[in-house]
């Protein structure tokens, strides 16, 4: 079962994603955080997700700030991050696509979110396998 952490200050977004993603028993477990601070509390308590869906526009700590802080910590920097936002301006789109593993605009279709999550998780797995293979080749040579 894959764990998805949704960081969004809008409870309705968290609830709708939780409902839509957990409709297949045993596939996803969804954890919600209503702020960047709550996100880091969960991470510090060893609730490490397989992927994070991150809103950009949040009070106190924006999604950009959360992203930067995630990438500063060696324990969290390899968690795939998908930006999920109502921001549709070109600057946010370009930055989100460059920095994150994906950039999804609200409103969204749950089927689209699921396929994008699978794509991001598959990419991460492929990178890890490639890295492990390179490490083994380096160690034996």
N, CA, C and O atoms as CSV, one atom per row, in Angstrom:
chain,resi,resn,atom,element,x,y,z
A,1,UNK,N,N,0.845,-1.178,0.000
A,1,UNK,CA,C,0.000,0.000,0.000
A,1,UNK,C,C,0.890,1.242,0.000
A,1,UNK,O,O,1.836,1.339,0.782
A,2,UNK,N,N,0.582,2.173,-0.871
A,2,UNK,CA,C,1.336,3.420,-0.978
A,2,UNK,C,C,0.687,4.493,-0.107
A,2,UNK,O,O,-0.537,4.620,-0.061
A,3,UNK,N,N,1.523,5.255,0.576
A,3,UNK,CA,C,1.035,6.337,1.422
A,3,UNK,C,C,1.190,7.662,0.692
A,3,UNK,O,O,2.260,7.980,0.172
A,4,UNK,N,N,0.110,8.428,0.662
A,4,UNK,CA,C,0.093,9.731,0.007
A,4,UNK,C,C,-0.169,10.785,1.064
A,4,UNK,O,O,-1.151,10.701,1.800
A,5,UNK,N,N,0.704,11.778,1.141
A,5,UNK,CA,C,0.512,12.905,2.045
A,5,UNK,C,C,-0.005,14.081,1.231
A,5,UNK,O,O,0.649,14.534,0.292
A,6,UNK,N,N,-1.182,14.569,1.599
A,6,UNK,CA,C,-1.761,15.720,0.918
A,6,UNK,C,C,-1.608,16.921,1.846
A,6,UNK,O,O,-2.110,16.912,2.970
A,7,UNK,N,N,-0.912,17.954,1.371
A,7,UNK,CA,C,-0.704,19.166,2.152
A,7,UNK,C,C,-1.496,20.281,1.484
A,7,UNK,O,O,-1.116,20.785,0.427
A,8,UNK,N,N,-2.607,20.658,2.120
A,8,UNK,CA,C,-3.497,21.665,1.556
A,8,UNK,C,C,-4.282,22.299,2.696
A,8,UNK,O,O,-4.775,21.596,3.577
A,9,UNK,N,N,-4.400,23.612,2.684
A,9,UNK,CA,C,-5.127,24.297,3.754
A,9,UNK,C,C,-6.643,24.174,3.591
A,9,UNK,O,O,-7.390,24.592,4.476
A,10,UNK,N,N,-7.104,23.612,2.485
A,10,UNK,CA,C,-8.525,23.442,2.229
A,10,UNK,C,C,-8.940,22.007,2.590
A,10,UNK,O,O,-8.563,21.056,1.905
A,11,UNK,N,N,-9.714,21.860,3.665
A,11,UNK,CA,C,-10.147,20.538,4.125
A,11,UNK,C,C,-10.947,19.788,3.070
A,11,UNK,O,O,-10.852,18.565,2.975
A,12,UNK,N,N,-11.738,20.511,2.274
A,12,UNK,CA,C,-12.541,19.866,1.237
A,12,UNK,C,C,-11.673,19.179,0.187
A,12,UNK,O,O,-12.026,18.110,-0.310
A,13,UNK,N,N,-10.543,19.788,-0.149
A,13,UNK,CA,C,-9.626,19.181,-1.122
A,13,UNK,C,C,-9.054,17.891,-0.544
A,13,UNK,O,O,-9.002,16.868,-1.226
A,14,UNK,N,N,-8.625,17.943,0.713
A,14,UNK,CA,C,-8.065,16.746,1.351
A,14,UNK,C,C,-9.114,15.639,1.401
A,14,UNK,O,O,-8.824,14.491,1.064
A,15,UNK,N,N,-10.337,15.981,1.821
A,15,UNK,CA,C,-11.403,14.978,1.930
A,15,UNK,C,C,-11.773,14.380,0.576
A,15,UNK,O,O,-11.974,13.170,0.471
A,16,UNK,N,N,-11.863,15.208,-0.453
A,16,UNK,CA,C,-12.241,14.672,-1.762
A,16,UNK,C,C,-11.133,13.781,-2.330
A,16,UNK,O,O,-11.419,12.749,-2.936
A,17,UNK,N,N,-9.877,14.173,-2.138
A,17,UNK,CA,C,-8.772,13.329,-2.599
A,17,UNK,C,C,-8.721,12.026,-1.808
A,17,UNK,O,O,-8.534,10.954,-2.383
A,18,UNK,N,N,-8.885,12.116,-0.500
A,18,UNK,CA,C,-8.880,10.914,0.345
A,18,UNK,C,C,-9.973,9.950,-0.108
A,18,UNK,O,O,-9.729,8.753,-0.261
A,19,UNK,N,N,-11.162,10.470,-0.318
A,19,UNK,CA,C,-12.290,9.652,-0.753
A,19,UNK,C,C,-12.016,9.013,-2.116
A,19,UNK,O,O,-12.252,7.820,-2.303
A,20,UNK,N,N,-11.525,9.795,-3.051
A,20,UNK,CA,C,-11.272,9.299,-4.399
A,20,UNK,C,C,-10.108,8.336,-4.495
A,20,UNK,O,O,-10.157,7.373,-5.260
A,21,UNK,N,N,-9.045,8.591,-3.714
A,21,UNK,CA,C,-7.850,7.750,-3.801
A,21,UNK,C,C,-7.983,6.463,-2.991
A,21,UNK,O,O,-7.364,5.454,-3.328
A,22,UNK,N,N,-8.776,6.491,-1.938
A,22,UNK,CA,C,-8.911,5.306,-1.102
A,22,UNK,C,C,-10.087,4.422,-1.521
A,22,UNK,O,O,-10.504,3.540,-0.770
A,23,UNK,N,N,-10.625,4.663,-2.734
A,23,UNK,CA,C,-11.770,3.865,-3.182
A,23,UNK,C,C,-11.385,2.446,-3.584
A,23,UNK,O,O,-12.252,1.576,-3.661
A,24,UNK,N,N,-10.108,2.196,-3.841
A,24,UNK,CA,C,-9.625,0.839,-4.127
A,24,UNK,C,C,-8.957,0.323,-2.859
A,24,UNK,O,O,-7.863,0.774,-2.518
A,25,UNK,N,N,-9.594,-0.618,-2.148
A,25,UNK,CA,C,-9.030,-1.103,-0.886
A,25,UNK,C,C,-7.605,-1.635,-1.050
A,25,UNK,O,O,-7.314,-2.410,-1.961
A,26,UNK,N,N,-6.731,-1.201,-0.151
A,26,UNK,CA,C,-5.366,-1.703,-0.131
A,26,UNK,C,C,-4.396,-1.036,-1.084
A,26,UNK,O,O,-3.219,-1.397,-1.099
A,27,UNK,N,N,-4.843,-0.076,-1.883
A,27,UNK,CA,C,-3.936,0.548,-2.856
A,27,UNK,C,C,-3.246,1.782,-2.284
A,27,UNK,O,O,-2.021,1.891,-2.341
A,28,UNK,N,N,-4.027,2.712,-1.735
A,28,UNK,CA,C,-3.460,3.946,-1.192
A,28,UNK,C,C,-3.984,4.204,0.212
A,28,UNK,O,O,-5.132,3.901,0.539
A,29,UNK,N,N,-3.114,4.770,1.026
A,29,UNK,CA,C,-3.502,5.320,2.320
A,29,UNK,C,C,-3.221,6.814,2.227
A,29,UNK,O,O,-2.112,7.210,1.869
A,30,UNK,N,N,-4.199,7.641,2.539
A,30,UNK,CA,C,-4.049,9.089,2.423
A,30,UNK,C,C,-3.978,9.718,3.809
A,30,UNK,O,O,-4.808,9.457,4.680
A,31,UNK,N,N,-2.962,10.552,3.983
A,31,UNK,CA,C,-2.798,11.335,5.205
A,31,UNK,C,C,-2.926,12.800,4.812
A,31,UNK,O,O,-2.352,13.226,3.809
A,32,UNK,N,N,-3.663,13.562,5.581
A,32,UNK,CA,C,-3.840,14.980,5.289
A,32,UNK,C,C,-3.095,15.855,6.271
A,32,UNK,O,O,-3.029,15.559,7.464
A,33,UNK,N,N,-2.537,16.935,5.756
A,33,UNK,CA,C,-1.904,17.972,6.584
A,33,UNK,C,C,-2.454,19.307,6.095
A,33,UNK,O,O,-2.467,19.578,4.894
A,34,UNK,N,N,-2.909,20.137,7.032
A,34,UNK,CA,C,-3.547,21.405,6.668
A,34,UNK,C,C,-2.571,22.573,6.568
A,34,UNK,O,O,-2.977,23.707,6.315
A,35,UNK,N,N,-1.281,22.293,6.769
A,35,UNK,CA,C,-0.279,23.360,6.679
A,35,UNK,C,C,1.094,22.735,6.473
A,35,UNK,O,O,1.290,21.534,6.658
A,36,UNK,N,N,2.028,23.582,6.087
A,36,UNK,CA,C,3.411,23.127,5.972
A,36,UNK,C,C,3.948,22.669,7.319
A,36,UNK,O,O,4.685,21.686,7.400
A,37,UNK,N,N,3.577,23.383,8.373
A,37,UNK,CA,C,4.053,23.021,9.713
A,37,UNK,C,C,3.556,21.627,10.103
A,37,UNK,O,O,4.314,20.824,10.646
A,38,UNK,N,N,2.283,21.343,9.825
A,38,UNK,CA,C,1.734,20.030,10.139
A,38,UNK,C,C,2.410,18.950,9.296
A,38,UNK,O,O,2.639,17.842,9.782
A,39,UNK,N,N,2.726,19.255,8.060
A,39,UNK,CA,C,3.448,18.330,7.184
A,39,UNK,C,C,4.769,17.919,7.841
A,39,UNK,O,O,5.093,16.733,7.902
A,40,UNK,N,N,5.525,18.899,8.329
A,40,UNK,CA,C,6.823,18.589,8.920
A,40,UNK,C,C,6.700,17.885,10.265
A,40,UNK,O,O,7.575,17.100,10.629
A,41,UNK,N,N,5.633,18.152,11.005
A,41,UNK,CA,C,5.386,17.400,12.246
A,41,UNK,C,C,5.208,15.917,11.925
A,41,UNK,O,O,5.780,15.060,12.598
A,42,UNK,N,N,4.419,15.619,10.901
A,42,UNK,CA,C,4.211,14.227,10.497
A,42,UNK,C,C,5.523,13.574,10.058
A,42,UNK,O,O,5.826,12.451,10.459
A,43,UNK,N,N,6.290,14.274,9.243
A,43,UNK,CA,C,7.564,13.733,8.761
A,43,UNK,C,C,8.535,13.487,9.920
A,43,UNK,O,O,9.224,12.468,9.956
A,44,UNK,N,N,8.580,14.422,10.856
A,44,UNK,CA,C,9.479,14.263,12.010
A,44,UNK,C,C,9.059,13.109,12.902
A,44,UNK,O,O,9.881,12.547,13.625
A,45,UNK,N,N,7.765,12.748,12.854
A,45,UNK,CA,C,7.261,11.604,13.620
A,45,UNK,C,C,7.299,10.317,12.790
A,45,UNK,O,O,6.574,9.362,13.065
A,46,UNK,N,N,8.152,10.317,11.780
A,46,UNK,CA,C,8.396,9.148,10.925
A,46,UNK,C,C,7.194,8.684,10.122
A,46,UNK,O,O,7.090,7.504,9.789
A,47,UNK,N,N,6.294,9.587,9.810
A,47,UNK,CA,C,5.214,9.259,8.884
A,47,UNK,C,C,5.677,9.719,7.504
A,47,UNK,O,O,5.274,10.772,7.010
A,48,UNK,N,N,6.535,8.900,6.896
A,48,UNK,CA,C,7.156,9.235,5.618
A,48,UNK,C,C,6.306,8.662,4.481
A,48,UNK,O,O,6.166,7.444,4.367
A,49,UNK,N,N,5.739,9.529,3.644
A,49,UNK,CA,C,4.882,9.056,2.554
A,49,UNK,C,C,5.702,8.606,1.345
A,49,UNK,O,O,6.899,8.876,1.242
A,50,UNK,N,N,5.024,7.919,0.445
A,50,UNK,CA,C,5.639,7.548,-0.828
A,50,UNK,C,C,5.631,8.722,-1.798
A,50,UNK,O,O,6.466,8.802,-2.699
A,51,UNK,N,N,4.667,9.642,-1.602
A,51,UNK,CA,C,4.538,10.808,-2.475
A,51,UNK,C,C,3.789,11.906,-1.723
A,51,UNK,O,O,2.977,11.623,-0.842
A,52,UNK,N,N,4.070,13.155,-2.078
A,52,UNK,CA,C,3.399,14.297,-1.463
A,52,UNK,C,C,2.674,15.088,-2.547
A,52,UNK,O,O,3.254,15.418,-3.581
A,53,UNK,N,N,1.392,15.390,-2.297
A,53,UNK,CA,C,0.622,16.302,-3.139
A,53,UNK,C,C,0.572,17.615,-2.381
A,53,UNK,O,O,0.031,17.675,-1.277
A,54,UNK,N,N,1.133,18.670,-2.962
A,54,UNK,CA,C,1.401,19.900,-2.237
A,54,UNK,C,C,0.727,21.106,-2.880
A,54,UNK,O,O,0.968,21.425,-4.044
A,55,UNK,N,N,-0.120,21.768,-2.100
A,55,UNK,CA,C,-0.744,23.012,-2.540
A,55,UNK,C,C,0.321,24.114,-2.514
A,55,UNK,O,O,1.230,24.069,-1.685
A,56,UNK,N,N,0.221,25.083,-3.393
A,56,UNK,CA,C,1.190,26.184,-3.429
A,56,UNK,C,C,0.742,27.337,-2.539
A,56,UNK,O,O,1.537,27.873,-1.766
A,57,UNK,N,N,-0.525,27.719,-2.645
A,57,UNK,CA,C,-1.008,28.902,-1.926
A,57,UNK,C,C,-1.595,28.503,-0.575
A,57,UNK,O,O,-2.755,28.103,-0.474
A,58,UNK,N,N,-0.759,28.621,0.465
A,58,UNK,CA,C,-1.189,28.327,1.826
A,58,UNK,C,C,-0.704,29.449,2.732
A,58,UNK,O,O,0.329,30.062,2.463
A,59,UNK,N,N,-1.450,29.724,3.814
A,59,UNK,CA,C,-0.998,30.759,4.748
A,59,UNK,C,C,0.227,30.281,5.535
A,59,UNK,O,O,0.482,29.081,5.633
A,60,UNK,N,N,0.969,31.219,6.084
A,60,UNK,CA,C,2.151,30.982,6.916
A,60,UNK,C,C,3.345,30.426,6.148
A,60,UNK,O,O,4.413,31.039,6.148
A,61,UNK,N,N,3.182,29.268,5.490
A,61,UNK,CA,C,4.277,28.655,4.737
A,61,UNK,C,C,3.720,28.199,3.395
A,61,UNK,O,O,2.876,27.306,3.333
A,62,UNK,N,N,4.199,28.819,2.328
A,62,UNK,CA,C,3.698,28.463,0.991
A,62,UNK,C,C,4.219,27.086,0.573
A,62,UNK,O,O,5.146,26.545,1.175
A,63,UNK,N,N,3.608,26.543,-0.457
A,63,UNK,CA,C,4.078,25.271,-1.000
A,63,UNK,C,C,5.518,25.339,-1.486
A,63,UNK,O,O,6.262,24.365,-1.380
A,64,UNK,N,N,5.910,26.501,-2.024
A,64,UNK,CA,C,7.313,26.670,-2.463
A,64,UNK,C,C,8.252,26.532,-1.266
A,64,UNK,O,O,9.294,25.884,-1.361
A,65,UNK,N,N,7.879,27.141,-0.140
A,65,UNK,CA,C,8.714,27.075,1.070
A,65,UNK,C,C,8.763,25.646,1.619
A,65,UNK,O,O,9.816,25.178,2.052
A,66,UNK,N,N,7.630,24.964,1.597
A,66,UNK,CA,C,7.594,23.570,2.042
A,66,UNK,C,C,8.515,22.732,1.155
A,66,UNK,O,O,9.293,21.917,1.651
A,67,UNK,N,N,8.420,22.937,-0.146
A,67,UNK,CA,C,9.251,22.196,-1.094
A,67,UNK,C,C,10.740,22.416,-0.791
A,67,UNK,O,O,11.510,21.459,-0.717
A,68,UNK,N,N,11.135,23.679,-0.616
A,68,UNK,CA,C,12.543,23.987,-0.333
A,68,UNK,C,C,13.016,23.287,0.938
A,68,UNK,O,O,14.115,22.733,0.982
A,69,UNK,N,N,12.183,23.317,1.962
A,69,UNK,CA,C,12.547,22.693,3.240
A,69,UNK,C,C,12.633,21.171,3.106
A,69,UNK,O,O,13.494,20.542,3.722
A,70,UNK,N,N,11.746,20.582,2.306
A,70,UNK,CA,C,11.802,19.135,2.065
A,70,UNK,C,C,13.135,18.753,1.422
A,70,UNK,O,O,13.763,17.769,1.811
A,71,UNK,N,N,13.558,19.540,0.438
A,71,UNK,CA,C,14.764,19.210,-0.319
A,71,UNK,C,C,16.044,19.452,0.479
A,71,UNK,O,O,17.107,18.956,0.104
A,72,UNK,N,N,15.955,20.210,1.578
A,72,UNK,CA,C,17.119,20.458,2.429
A,72,UNK,C,C,17.448,19.268,3.325
A,72,UNK,O,O,18.576,19.150,3.803
A,73,UNK,N,N,16.480,18.385,3.557
A,73,UNK,CA,C,16.667,17.279,4.491
A,73,UNK,C,C,16.922,15.981,3.732
A,73,UNK,O,O,16.127,15.592,2.877
A,74,UNK,N,N,18.017,15.321,4.043
A,74,UNK,CA,C,18.399,14.102,3.318
A,74,UNK,C,C,17.349,12.996,3.452
A,74,UNK,O,O,17.203,12.172,2.549
A,75,UNK,N,N,16.620,12.969,4.565
A,75,UNK,CA,C,15.610,11.928,4.782
A,75,UNK,C,C,14.364,12.143,3.928
A,75,UNK,O,O,13.608,11.199,3.698
A,76,UNK,N,N,14.140,13.364,3.457
A,76,UNK,CA,C,12.902,13.690,2.748
A,76,UNK,C,C,13.115,14.103,1.299
A,76,UNK,O,O,12.148,14.166,0.539
A,77,UNK,N,N,14.336,14.384,0.897
A,77,UNK,CA,C,14.568,15.006,-0.417
A,77,UNK,C,C,14.194,14.131,-1.597
A,77,UNK,O,O,13.969,14.648,-2.692
A,78,UNK,N,N,14.119,12.820,-1.408
A,78,UNK,CA,C,13.789,11.943,-2.530
A,78,UNK,C,C,12.309,11.569,-2.607
A,78,UNK,O,O,11.910,10.766,-3.451
A,79,UNK,N,N,11.501,12.152,-1.724
A,79,UNK,CA,C,10.053,11.915,-1.804
A,79,UNK,C,C,9.528,12.700,-3.009
A,79,UNK,O,O,9.731,13.912,-3.086
A,80,UNK,N,N,8.857,12.030,-3.947
A,80,UNK,CA,C,8.290,12.772,-5.081
A,80,UNK,C,C,7.254,13.791,-4.594
A,80,UNK,O,O,6.465,13.514,-3.691
A,81,UNK,N,N,7.276,14.971,-5.213
A,81,UNK,CA,C,6.342,16.042,-4.868
A,81,UNK,C,C,5.579,16.440,-6.125
A,81,UNK,O,O,6.167,16.766,-7.156
A,82,UNK,N,N,4.254,16.404,-6.009
A,82,UNK,CA,C,3.398,16.877,-7.087
A,82,UNK,C,C,2.685,18.121,-6.582
A,82,UNK,O,O,1.983,18.077,-5.572
A,83,UNK,N,N,2.868,19.226,-7.285
A,83,UNK,CA,C,2.158,20.449,-6.911
A,83,UNK,C,C,0.714,20.337,-7.383
A,83,UNK,O,O,0.444,19.954,-8.521
A,84,UNK,N,N,-0.213,20.679,-6.482
A,84,UNK,CA,C,-1.641,20.620,-6.759
A,84,UNK,C,C,-2.200,21.979,-6.378
A,84,UNK,O,O,-2.295,22.300,-5.193
A,85,UNK,N,N,-2.573,22.787,-7.374
A,85,UNK,CA,C,-2.838,24.182,-7.070
A,85,UNK,C,C,-3.896,24.820,-7.959
A,85,UNK,O,O,-4.186,24.342,-9.055
A,86,UNK,N,N,-4.457,25.898,-7.464
A,86,UNK,CA,C,-5.391,26.705,-8.252
A,86,UNK,C,C,-4.640,27.752,-9.077
A,86,UNK,O,O,-5.236,28.442,-9.904
A,87,UNK,N,N,-3.333,27.865,-8.848
A,87,UNK,CA,C,-2.547,28.833,-9.627
A,87,UNK,C,C,-2.381,28.332,-11.049
A,87,UNK,O,O,-1.914,27.217,-11.280
A,88,UNK,N,N,-2.767,29.167,-11.992
A,88,UNK,CA,C,-2.678,28.758,-13.391
A,88,UNK,C,C,-1.772,29.676,-14.205
A,88,UNK,O,O,-1.712,29.568,-15.430
A,89,UNK,N,N,-1.062,30.587,-13.518
A,89,UNK,CA,C,-0.188,31.507,-14.257
A,89,UNK,C,C,1.057,30.766,-14.755
A,89,UNK,O,O,1.478,29.766,-14.173
A,90,UNK,N,N,1.621,31.268,-15.819
A,90,UNK,CA,C,2.750,30.614,-16.486
A,90,UNK,C,C,3.968,30.468,-15.569
A,90,UNK,O,O,4.660,29.452,-15.629
A,91,UNK,N,N,4.235,31.451,-14.734
A,91,UNK,CA,C,5.399,31.381,-13.835
A,91,UNK,C,C,5.251,30.198,-12.882
A,91,UNK,O,O,6.185,29.413,-12.714
A,92,UNK,N,N,4.083,30.070,-12.261
A,92,UNK,CA,C,3.847,28.956,-11.337
A,92,UNK,C,C,3.904,27.619,-12.076
A,92,UNK,O,O,4.476,26.650,-11.578
A,93,UNK,N,N,3.306,27.575,-13.268
A,93,UNK,CA,C,3.322,26.333,-14.054
A,93,UNK,C,C,4.747,25.911,-14.375
A,93,UNK,O,O,5.119,24.754,-14.177
A,94,UNK,N,N,5.537,26.844,-14.868
A,94,UNK,CA,C,6.912,26.517,-15.244
A,94,UNK,C,C,7.745,26.102,-14.036
A,94,UNK,O,O,8.483,25.119,-14.091
A,95,UNK,N,N,7.624,26.850,-12.951
A,95,UNK,CA,C,8.381,26.521,-11.737
A,95,UNK,C,C,7.934,25.176,-11.172
A,95,UNK,O,O,8.763,24.353,-10.784
A,96,UNK,N,N,6.621,24.958,-11.129
A,96,UNK,CA,C,6.093,23.705,-10.597
A,96,UNK,C,C,6.517,22.496,-11.401
A,96,UNK,O,O,6.852,21.454,-10.838
A,97,UNK,N,N,6.503,22.632,-12.717
A,97,UNK,CA,C,6.909,21.513,-13.579
A,97,UNK,C,C,8.416,21.281,-13.517
A,97,UNK,O,O,8.877,20.146,-13.637
A,98,UNK,N,N,9.172,22.344,-13.332
A,98,UNK,CA,C,10.629,22.213,-13.254
A,98,UNK,C,C,11.043,21.597,-11.919
A,98,UNK,O,O,11.861,20.678,-11.883
A,99,UNK,N,N,10.476,22.104,-10.825
A,99,UNK,CA,C,10.881,21.655,-9.497
A,99,UNK,C,C,10.252,20.322,-9.107
A,99,UNK,O,O,10.935,19.413,-8.634
A,100,UNK,N,N,8.955,20.221,-9.311
A,100,UNK,CA,C,8.228,19.052,-8.827
A,100,UNK,C,C,8.217,17.909,-9.817
A,100,UNK,O,O,8.714,18.019,-10.938
A,101,UNK,N,N,7.637,16.809,-9.373
A,101,UNK,CA,C,7.487,15.649,-10.228
A,101,UNK,C,C,6.276,15.793,-11.145
A,101,UNK,O,O,6.144,15.081,-12.140
A,102,UNK,N,N,5.390,16.733,-10.788
A,102,UNK,CA,C,4.239,17.041,-11.641
A,102,UNK,C,C,3.604,18.327,-11.128
A,102,UNK,O,O,3.893,18.782,-10.021
A,103,UNK,N,N,2.736,18.903,-11.950
A,103,UNK,CA,C,2.027,20.140,-11.623
A,103,UNK,C,C,0.599,19.962,-12.087
A,103,UNK,O,O,0.335,19.860,-13.285
A,104,UNK,N,N,-0.327,19.924,-11.135
A,104,UNK,CA,C,-1.728,19.659,-11.450
A,104,UNK,C,C,-2.565,20.855,-11.016
A,104,UNK,O,O,-2.473,21.322,-9.880
A,105,UNK,N,N,-3.381,21.337,-11.940
A,105,UNK,CA,C,-4.233,22.485,-11.638
A,105,UNK,C,C,-5.586,22.034,-11.113
A,105,UNK,O,O,-6.155,21.047,-11.581
A,106,UNK,N,N,-6.091,22.775,-10.130
A,106,UNK,CA,C,-7.455,22.560,-9.638
A,106,UNK,C,C,-8.394,23.316,-10.563
A,106,UNK,O,O,-8.012,24.376,-11.058
A,107,UNK,N,N,-9.578,22.841,-10.817
A,107,UNK,CA,C,-10.120,21.553,-10.371
A,107,UNK,C,C,-9.475,20.397,-11.132
A,107,UNK,O,O,-8.929,20.582,-12.220
A,108,UNK,N,N,-9.545,19.223,-10.554
A,108,UNK,CA,C,-8.871,18.060,-11.120
A,108,UNK,C,C,-9.842,16.890,-11.207
A,108,UNK,O,O,-10.893,16.881,-10.566
A,109,UNK,N,N,-9.468,15.919,-12.004
A,109,UNK,CA,C,-10.205,14.654,-12.100
A,109,UNK,C,C,-9.425,13.620,-11.301
A,109,UNK,O,O,-8.209,13.508,-11.455
A,110,UNK,N,N,-10.108,12.866,-10.453
A,110,UNK,CA,C,-9.422,11.888,-9.606
A,110,UNK,C,C,-8.706,10.826,-10.441
A,110,UNK,O,O,-7.640,10.353,-10.049
A,111,UNK,N,N,-9.278,10.447,-11.589
A,111,UNK,CA,C,-8.630,9.454,-12.449
A,111,UNK,C,C,-7.300,9.990,-12.984
A,111,UNK,O,O,-6.332,9.239,-13.108
A,112,UNK,N,N,-7.251,11.279,-13.298
A,112,UNK,CA,C,-6.021,11.915,-13.761
A,112,UNK,C,C,-4.979,11.933,-12.634
A,112,UNK,O,O,-3.803,11.650,-12.863
A,113,UNK,N,N,-5.421,12.267,-11.424
A,113,UNK,CA,C,-4.504,12.283,-10.277
A,113,UNK,C,C,-3.909,10.891,-10.064
A,113,UNK,O,O,-2.704,10.755,-9.854
A,114,UNK,N,N,-4.749,9.863,-10.117
A,114,UNK,CA,C,-4.269,8.493,-9.908
A,114,UNK,C,C,-3.207,8.114,-10.933
A,114,UNK,O,O,-2.168,7.558,-10.577
A,115,UNK,N,N,-3.462,8.411,-12.199
A,115,UNK,CA,C,-2.492,8.032,-13.233
A,115,UNK,C,C,-1.188,8.813,-13.071
A,115,UNK,O,O,-0.107,8.273,-13.308
A,116,UNK,N,N,-1.284,10.063,-12.673
A,116,UNK,CA,C,-0.071,10.858,-12.471
A,116,UNK,C,C,0.716,10.391,-11.246
A,116,UNK,O,O,1.946,10.413,-11.252
A,117,UNK,N,N,0.008,9.971,-10.200
A,117,UNK,CA,C,0.687,9.418,-9.021
A,117,UNK,C,C,1.446,8.156,-9.416
A,117,UNK,O,O,2.612,7.986,-9.061
A,118,UNK,N,N,0.781,7.279,-10.148
A,118,UNK,CA,C,1.434,6.036,-10.582
A,118,UNK,C,C,2.663,6.333,-11.440
A,118,UNK,O,O,3.698,5.682,-11.297
A,119,UNK,N,N,2.546,7.301,-12.318
A,119,UNK,CA,C,3.675,7.679,-13.175
A,119,UNK,C,C,4.850,8.185,-12.341
A,119,UNK,O,O,5.995,7.805,-12.588
A,120,UNK,N,N,4.572,9.042,-11.353
A,120,UNK,CA,C,5.635,9.580,-10.497
A,120,UNK,C,C,6.276,8.476,-9.657
A,120,UNK,O,O,7.496,8.452,-9.495
A,121,UNK,N,N,5.466,7.566,-9.123
A,121,UNK,CA,C,6.009,6.475,-8.313
A,121,UNK,C,C,6.834,5.510,-9.159
A,121,UNK,O,O,7.856,5.000,-8.699
A,122,UNK,N,N,6.400,5.256,-10.391
A,122,UNK,CA,C,7.155,4.394,-11.295
A,122,UNK,C,C,8.491,5.040,-11.656
A,122,UNK,O,O,9.516,4.359,-11.703
A,123,UNK,N,N,8.488,6.344,-11.911
A,123,UNK,CA,C,9.731,7.062,-12.220
A,123,UNK,C,C,10.702,6.980,-11.054
A,123,UNK,O,O,11.898,6.765,-11.251
A,124,UNK,N,N,10.189,7.151,-9.834
A,124,UNK,CA,C,11.047,7.086,-8.645
A,124,UNK,C,C,11.646,5.692,-8.508
A,124,UNK,O,O,12.838,5.548,-8.235
A,125,UNK,N,N,10.814,4.660,-8.700
A,125,UNK,CA,C,11.286,3.284,-8.582
A,125,UNK,C,C,12.362,3.003,-9.633
A,125,UNK,O,O,13.379,2.383,-9.324
A,126,UNK,N,N,12.148,3.449,-10.859
A,126,UNK,CA,C,13.130,3.239,-11.921
A,126,UNK,C,C,14.449,3.931,-11.601
A,126,UNK,O,O,15.519,3.375,-11.849
A,127,UNK,N,N,14.378,5.149,-11.050
A,127,UNK,CA,C,15.595,5.861,-10.665
A,127,UNK,C,C,16.335,5.131,-9.561
A,127,UNK,O,O,17.561,5.019,-9.598
A,128,UNK,N,N,15.593,4.631,-8.573
A,128,UNK,CA,C,16.225,3.900,-7.468
A,128,UNK,C,C,16.902,2.633,-7.973
A,128,UNK,O,O,18.014,2.309,-7.555
A,129,UNK,N,N,16.229,1.915,-8.875
A,129,UNK,CA,C,16.817,0.695,-9.429
A,129,UNK,C,C,18.067,1.011,-10.235
A,129,UNK,O,O,19.053,0.278,-10.161
A,130,UNK,N,N,18.036,2.091,-11.000
A,130,UNK,CA,C,19.197,2.489,-11.784
A,130,UNK,C,C,20.356,2.871,-10.857
A,130,UNK,O,O,21.505,2.507,-11.109
A,131,UNK,N,N,20.046,3.605,-9.787
A,131,UNK,CA,C,21.070,4.019,-8.830
A,131,UNK,C,C,21.674,2.796,-8.154
A,131,UNK,O,O,22.894,2.698,-8.026
A,132,UNK,N,N,20.816,1.847,-7.714
A,132,UNK,CA,C,21.306,0.626,-7.063
A,132,UNK,C,C,22.194,-0.162,-7.998
A,132,UNK,O,O,23.230,-0.678,-7.580
A,133,UNK,N,N,21.804,-0.266,-9.268
A,133,UNK,CA,C,22.586,-0.984,-10.256
A,133,UNK,C,C,23.948,-0.334,-10.460
A,133,UNK,O,O,24.964,-1.025,-10.539
A,134,UNK,N,N,23.970,0.992,-10.545
A,134,UNK,CA,C,25.233,1.716,-10.698
A,134,UNK,C,C,26.132,1.543,-9.485
A,134,UNK,O,O,27.348,1.416,-9.623
A,135,UNK,N,N,25.534,1.539,-8.292
A,135,UNK,CA,C,26.317,1.334,-7.060
A,135,UNK,C,C,26.955,-0.044,-7.051
A,135,UNK,O,O,28.125,-0.183,-6.695
A,136,UNK,N,N,26.190,-1.073,-7.444
A,136,UNK,CA,C,26.726,-2.436,-7.480
A,136,UNK,C,C,27.859,-2.539,-8.496
A,136,UNK,O,O,28.890,-3.152,-8.219
A,137,UNK,N,N,27.671,-1.944,-9.669
A,137,UNK,CA,C,28.711,-1.977,-10.692
A,137,UNK,C,C,29.946,-1.237,-10.215
A,137,UNK,O,O,31.066,-1.679,-10.473
A,138,UNK,N,N,29.765,-0.128,-9.530
A,138,UNK,CA,C,30.893,0.664,-9.019
A,138,UNK,C,C,31.635,-0.100,-7.929
A,138,UNK,O,O,32.865,-0.076,-7.884
A,139,UNK,N,N,30.887,-0.787,-7.040
A,139,UNK,CA,C,31.502,-1.517,-5.946
A,139,UNK,C,C,32.268,-2.729,-6.430
A,139,UNK,O,O,33.272,-3.097,-5.820
A,140,UNK,N,N,31.825,-3.368,-7.518
A,140,UNK,CA,C,32.476,-4.573,-8.002
A,140,UNK,C,C,33.651,-4.262,-8.927
A,140,UNK,O,O,34.419,-5.154,-9.286
A,141,UNK,N,N,33.788,-2.989,-9.311
A,141,UNK,CA,C,34.816,-2.647,-10.297
A,141,UNK,C,C,35.999,-2.011,-9.755
A,141,UNK,O,O,36.921,-1.684,-10.502
